[in-house]
């Protein structure tokens, strides 16, 4: 029996959370004929007038329990925890609760390529979008990067490839979400300030495979034992990739190329000379993007073309400038400990600026990369005591009360030939609006330092 198309026409729909994904979902639902209420604990939002003009009812300054109890559907913005008492009440009453990504995906017409992992999602997603565009495909890139998927539904066509960066917060509230190609880049503890424990975080990530079938593809990083373990239950066809030619991979990088292994031998897909990104983990992202894009039909020429001039994303291993022999690198998006470790390993004589709002993990995991590559650490934010306790016996650790102070202390420690690296291993919300605000402030302080006599 054919499943009827998803419709919200005439239904009472409550959207929880007025960040950009929630706002996009509210607009989409209103266009599709729902009676939409948007609720947020913030007393005011800048999009209020536009939402009201679209027919969206606003409940700001707190949640109204009755709105949860009378809704036909509750849609969660990914920044809002599913454990809210009001959300639990709705579920207890049998009211469906889904996330914004799930909502939007029900109306997408073209195939979905979804990418998740603890680190590397944004770079890989961006590269896949560039590679498929270079191959002549019609592509929309969105999700946890750039534009919410709800804002792309109206532009979706049968021949549109939707390349989606999917976070654990988005995936945990999916039900029918089914990517044609799903990629798991890696896994390490993260967001433990939001997920109850590491197992719950892993369960959210593995939902990317939950609805795949035998004609779909699962792209897995063979260099990540955790990713391999998490993908064991998928029904999709598995393609493994890795940097090294370890035997049990279908795509690997060595001898000057990214290679595809076939029954007739290795076939070159991409010359490594086209890659202009520093760090082993960034090369892993390139290999992942190459694997995904090749599955989606991109040729060797388009793969290389997409990398032409691509030096990385803002706030991801971003070179900021030099003063004397000291280089400054902005990796503000390294918001967990594993990402910070990979960043530190990419340089030598590193003075790392670490800290912020702690969200789980063990700072002692930075000890090995710091012993091999580090010169010192400057600790910032709420996590300063934890950073100093974990690493004070490994390298010198000094504390800074502001980012401006941290940049200057780090430069003093890096002279004459070191690298000042912002790799916080924490979220930014104790001192900044988000990781981008932190990265911009870092770059501003570096430029002020460089401009001084």
C-alpha positions in Angstrom: 0.0 0.0 0.0 1.3 3.4 -0.9 2.0 5.8 2.0 0.1 9.0 1.6 2.2 12.1 1.2 3.2 14.0 4.3 0.8 16.9 5.0 0.4 19.5 7.8 -2.5 21.4 6.1 -4.9 22.5 8.8 -2.9 20.9 11.6 -1.8 22.6 14.8 2.1 22.5 14.8 4.3 23.7 17.6 7.9 24.6 16.8 10.2 24.7 19.8 13.2 27.0 19.6 13.6 30.2 17.6 17.1 29.8 16.4 17.6 29.8 12.6 16.4 26.2 12.1 13.3 26.7 14.1 12.5 30.0 12.3 13.0 28.3 8.9 10.8 25.4 10.0 8.0 27.8 11.1 8.1 29.6 7.8 8.0 26.3 5.9 5.1 24.9 8.0 3.1 28.1 7.5 3.6 27.9 3.7 2.4 24.3 3.8 -0.9 25.3 5.5 -0.3 24.5 9.2 -1.5 26.6 12.1 2.0 27.3 13.5 3.1 28.4 17.0 6.7 29.1 17.6 7.8 29.0 21.3 11.1 30.1 22.9 12.3 31.1 26.3 13.9 34.2 24.9 11.6 37.2 25.5 12.2 38.7 22.0 13.6 37.5 18.7 14.7 39.7 15.7 12.5 37.6 13.2 9.3 38.3 15.1 7.7 40.7 12.6 8.4 38.5 9.6 7.1 35.5 11.4 3.9 37.2 12.4 3.4 38.5 8.9 3.6 34.9 7.7 0.9 33.9 10.1 3.0 32.3 12.8 1.9 32.8 16.4 4.7 33.5 18.9 5.0 32.4 22.5 8.1 34.0 23.8 9.6 34.4 27.3 8.7 30.8 28.3 6.9 27.6 27.2 3.2 27.1 27.6 2.4 23.5 28.6 -1.0 23.7 27.0 0.5 24.4 23.6 2.4 21.1 23.8 -0.6 19.2 24.9 -2.9 20.5 22.1 -0.5 20.3 19.2 -0.9 17.7 16.5 2.9 17.8 15.9 5.9 19.2 17.7 9.0 20.2 15.7 12.2 20.7 17.6 15.0 23.1 16.7 18.2 21.1 17.1 19.5 23.5 19.9 16.6 22.4 22.2 17.0 19.3 24.3 14.4 16.6 23.8 14.4 16.1 27.6 12.4 19.3 28.3 9.5 18.4 30.6 7.0 19.9 28.2 8.3 17.7 25.3 8.2 14.6 27.5 4.5 15.6 28.3 3.7 15.8 24.6 5.2 12.4 23.9 3.4 10.9 26.9 0.2 12.0 25.2 1.1 10.3 22.0 1.9 13.6 20.1 4.6 13.0 17.4 7.9 14.9 18.2 10.3 15.3 15.3 13.3 17.5 14.5 13.7 20.2 11.9 15.8 18.0 9.7 13.3 15.2 9.8 10.5 17.7 8.9 12.3 19.1 5.9 13.5 15.8 4.6 9.9 14.6 4.2 9.4 17.2 1.5 12.8 16.9 -0.3 12.5 15.6 -3.8 16.1 14.9 -4.8 18.6 12.4 -3.3 20.2 13.1 0.1 23.9 12.9 0.9 24.3 13.2 4.7 27.6 13.5 6.5 28.1 13.2 10.3 31.0 12.6 12.7 32.6 14.3 15.7 34.9 16.4 13.6 35.5 17.3 9.9 31.8 17.5 9.0 31.8 21.1 7.6 35.0 20.7 5.5 33.8 17.4 4.1 30.3 18.7 3.4 31.7 21.8 1.7 34.0 19.7 -0.5 31.3 17.3 -1.5 29.2 20.2 -2.6 32.0 21.7 -4.6 32.9 18.4 -6.2 29.3 17.6 -7.3 28.8 21.1 -8.6 32.0 20.8 -10.6 30.6 17.5 -12.0 27.6 19.4 -13.3 25.1 18.3 -10.7 22.5 20.7 -9.2 23.4 20.8 -5.5 22.1 22.4 -2.3 24.4 22.4 0.7 22.8 22.9 4.1 21.8 21.5 7.5 24.2 22.1 10.3 26.3 24.2 7.9 25.0 27.4 6.4 21.3 27.2 5.4 18.7 25.1 7.4 17.3 22.3 5.2 13.8 23.7 5.8 14.8 26.9 3.9 15.8 24.7 0.9 12.6 22.7 0.5 10.9 25.0 -2.0 14.0 24.9 -4.2 14.2 21.1 -4.1 13.7 19.3 -7.5 14.0 15.7 -8.6 17.5 16.3 -9.8 18.8 18.3 -6.8 21.4 16.5 -4.7 21.0 17.7 -1.1 24.3 17.6 0.7 23.6 17.8 4.4 25.8 18.2 7.4 24.0 16.4 10.1 24.8 16.9 13.8 23.9 14.6 16.6 21.2 17.1 17.8 19.6 16.9 14.3 19.8 13.1 14.0 18.5 12.2 17.4 15.1 13.6 16.4 14.8 11.8 13.1 12.3 9.1 12.3 12.1 8.5 8.5 15.2 10.4 7.4 16.9 8.2 4.7 20.1 9.4 3.0 21.0 7.8 -0.3 24.7 8.2 0.8 25.4 8.4 4.5 28.9 9.1 5.8 30.3 8.6 9.3 33.7 10.4 9.5 34.8 9.5 13.0 33.6 9.3 16.6 34.9 10.6 19.9 33.2 11.8 23.1 31.6 15.2 22.6 28.5 17.2 23.6 28.3 15.4 26.9 26.8 18.5 28.4 23.8 17.8 26.2 23.6 14.0 25.7 23.2 12.0 28.8 26.3 9.9 28.1 28.6 8.7 25.4 26.3 5.9 24.4 23.4 8.3 23.8 25.7 10.5 21.7 26.8 7.4 19.6 23.1 6.3 19.2 22.2 9.7 17.9 25.0 9.6 15.3 24.1 6.1 14.1 20.6 7.2 13.3 22.1 8.4 10.0 22.0 4.7 8.9 18.6 3.7 10.5 16.4 3.9 7.4 18.9 3.0 4.7 18.2 0.1 2.4 20.4 -2.3 0.3 20.5 0.1 -2.6 21.9 2.9 -0.5 25.6 3.6 0.5 27.3 3.9 3.9 30.7 5.6 3.7 32.9 4.8 6.8 36.3 5.9 7.9 38.3 2.7 8.3 40.9 4.7 10.4 38.2 5.1 13.1 37.6 1.8 15.0 34.6 3.5 16.6 33.0 4.4 13.2 33.5 0.9 11.9 31.9 -0.6 15.0 28.9 1.9 14.8 28.2 1.0 11.2 27.9 -2.7 11.6 24.1 -2.8 11.7 23.6 -0.8 8.5 21.7 -2.4 5.6 23.4 -0.2 3.1 26.4 -1.1 0.9 29.5 -0.2 2.9 32.4 1.7 1.3 35.4 2.1 3.6 38.1 4.8 3.2 41.3 5.6 4.9 44.5 7.6 4.5 46.7 4.5 4.4 46.5 1.4 2.2 45.5 -0.9 5.0 44.0 -3.6 2.8 40.5 -3.5 4.2 39.6 -0.2 2.4 38.0 0.6 -0.9 39.5 4.1 -1.2 42.9 5.2 0.2 45.6 7.8 -0.2 49.2 7.2 -0.9 51.8 7.2 -3.7 50.7 10.7 -4.8 47.0 9.9 -5.3 43.6 9.1 -3.8 43.0 5.6 -5.2 39.9 3.4 -5.6 40.5 -0.3 -5.2 38.8 -2.4 -7.9 39.0 -6.1 -8.9 41.3 -5.1 -11.6 43.7 -3.0 -9.4 43.8 0.5 -8.0 42.4 3.4 -10.1 43.5 6.9 -9.4 40.7 9.3 -8.4 42.5 12.5 -7.3 46.1 13.8 -7.3 47.3 14.7 -3.8 49.1 17.7 -5.4 45.6 19.2 -5.7 45.2 19.3 -1.9 46.1 22.6 -0.2 45.1 21.7 3.4 47.4 21.2 6.4 47.1 18.2 8.7 46.5 14.5 8.4 42.9 14.9 9.6 42.2 17.4 6.8 43.6 14.9 4.3 41.2 12.4 5.7 38.3 14.8 5.0 39.5 15.1 1.4 39.5 11.3 1.0 36.0 11.1 2.5 34.7 13.8 0.2 36.3 12.1 -2.8 34.8 8.8 -1.8 31.3 10.3 -1.4 31.4 12.4 -4.5 32.7 9.5 -6.7 29.8 7.4 -5.5 27.5 10.2 -6.5 28.9 10.4 -10.0 31.8 12.9 -9.9 34.7 12.2 -12.2 38.4 12.7 -11.6 38.5 16.0 -13.4 35.7 17.5 -11.3 37.2 16.2 -8.1 40.5 18.0 -8.7 38.7 21.1 -10.0 36.7 21.4 -6.8 40.0 21.6 -4.8 41.5 24.3 -6.9 41.9 27.3 -4.7 40.3 25.6 -1.7 42.4 26.4 1.4 39.8 25.4 4.0 36.9 27.0 5.8 37.0 30.0 8.1 37.8 29.0 11.7 39.1 25.6 10.5 42.9 25.4 10.5 42.8 28.9 9.1 46.2 30.8 8.7 45.8 34.2 10.2 49.2 35.9 9.8 52.7 36.1 11.1 54.7 38.3 13.4 58.4 37.7 12.9 58.9 33.9 12.8 55.7 33.1 14.7 52.6 31.9 12.8 49.0 32.3 14.0 46.4 29.7 13.2 42.6 29.9 14.0 41.0 26.5 14.6 38.1 27.9 16.7 35.9 25.1 15.3 38.0 22.5 17.2 35.3 22.5 19.9 36.1 19.0 21.3 39.3 17.4 22.6 39.9 15.0 19.8 39.6 17.8 17.2 42.1 19.9 19.2 44.5 16.9 19.4 44.4 16.5 15.6 45.0 20.2 15.2 48.0 20.2 17.5 49.5 17.2 15.7 49.5 19.2 12.5 52.2 21.6 13.6 55.5 21.7 15.6 56.5 24.1 18.4 52.8 24.8 19.2 51.6 27.2 21.8 47.9 26.1 22.0 45.2 28.3 23.4 42.8 25.9 25.1 39.6 26.3 27.1 36.1 27.7 27.2 32.9 26.0 28.4 33.7 22.4 29.2 31.4 19.9 27.4 33.0 16.5 28.3 36.1 14.5 27.6 39.5 14.3 29.2 42.0 17.1 28.6 44.7 14.6 29.5 44.1 13.2 26.0 46.0 16.3 24.7 49.2 15.2 26.6 50.6 13.0 23.9 50.2 15.5 21.0 51.6 18.3 23.2 54.6 16.2 24.2 55.4 15.6 20.6 54.4 18.9 19.1 53.8 21.4 21.9 55.8 24.2 23.5 53.2 25.5 26.0 49.4 26.0 26.6 47.5 29.2 27.4 44.3 28.3 29.3 41.2 30.4 28.9 37.5 30.4 30.0 35.7 28.4 32.6 37.8 25.3 31.9 41.1 26.9 32.9 41.5 24.9 36.1 40.7 21.6 34.3 43.2 22.4 31.5 45.9 23.3 34.0 45.3 20.3 36.2 45.4 17.9 33.2 48.4 19.4 31.3 50.5 21.3 33.8 53.0 18.4 34.2 53.2 18.0 30.4 54.1 21.5 29.1 54.1 24.9 30.8 50.4 26.1 31.3 49.6 29.8 31.9 46.2 31.2 32.4 44.6 34.2 30.7 41.5 36.1 31.6 40.7 37.5 28.2 41.4 36.4 24.6 43.5 39.5 24.0 45.7 38.5 27.0 45.9 34.9 25.7 47.1 36.0 22.3 49.9 38.1 23.7 51.0 35.5 26.2 51.0 32.8 23.5 53.1 35.0 21.2 55.6 35.6 24.0 55.9 31.8 24.5 56.0 31.1 20.7 58.9 33.4 19.9 61.0 33.0 17.8 59.7 30.3 15.6 56.6 28.7 17.0 52.9 28.4 16.1 50.2 30.1 18.1 47.2 27.8 17.6 43.6 28.5 18.8 42.4 25.0 19.4 40.0 25.4 22.3 38.6 21.8 22.8 35.6 23.5 24.3 32.4 25.3 23.3 32.6 29.1 23.3 29.5 30.1 25.2 31.2 31.2 28.4 32.9 34.1 26.7 31.5 34.4 23.1 28.3 34.1 21.1 29.6 31.0 19.3 32.8 29.5 17.8 32.7 31.9 14.9 32.6 34.9 17.2 35.5 33.4 19.1 37.5 32.9 15.9 36.8 36.5 14.7 37.9 37.9 18.0 41.1 35.8 17.8 41.8 37.1 14.4 41.2 40.7 15.5 43.6 40.3 18.4 46.2 38.8 16.2 46.0 41.7 13.7 46.3 44.2 16.5 49.5 42.4 17.7 50.9 42.2 14.2 50.3 45.9 13.7 52.1 47.0 16.9 55.7 48.3 16.4 
